[in-house]
């Protein structure tokens, strides 16, 4: 090798240890399509295993909030099945609004209030939901919510364009489609599009509602006695929506029980 004439392959060989393959996206020698590509201790790209079942996830990513839990709770739904799971009970023909693609459940604009419910487990219990908003306009007060029900009444934390402003609002509903009063409001500026995380808790005494921009730090919306609206307390956990006349969509990435 003449001095001053170092080529790319020589630099690569000198700087890189091991004989693993170069970075490959998609199929290729030593890789299974759909698996996670990770780096070993020597900087080689290696097949880390399936990224959809929790296997093969490197330790540095094991706490990432969007990874599917390795041991999901029976109430969890990642919305990857292509149809509504049997664990949900649709309210007001809710399943007719729904479509499934890219690991999300999208809610079509129909101008009707609907809900999905699951039986609430024993307390204490806690749930999170990640969803995305993409508005075309705000006609008809579109919102999406998560909360509780006793089978007749609902108390849900809604996010959307509600009565002239973007906000999170805890709403007491005397039936799935009958608003009674607001139990807590937090205004949000300029949220036409984006991802959101919402968390609800039933600690046996109170129902606690919070939201997050990032999924790892939550802002309180309201803490309310679990018997203040539903006299005997909730018996169901609910996803609820009123998509108004918006030409955009709400889509839900996942619903999970976390305690």
Secondary structure, DSSP 4 states (H G I P E B T S, - for coil): --TT---HHHHHHHH--S-PPPP--SSBTTB-TTEEEEE-TTS-EEEEEESSSSTT--GGGTT-TTSPPTT--TT-B-S-SSS--TT-EEESSGGGGEEEETTEEEE---S-EEEEEEE--SSSEEEEEEEEEE-S--TT--EEEEEEESSS-EEEEEEEEETTEEEEEEEEEEETTEEEEEEEEEE-SS-SEEEEEEEEEE-SSEEEEEEESSSSS-EEEEEEETTSSSTT---EEEEEEE-TT-SSEEEEEEEEE--
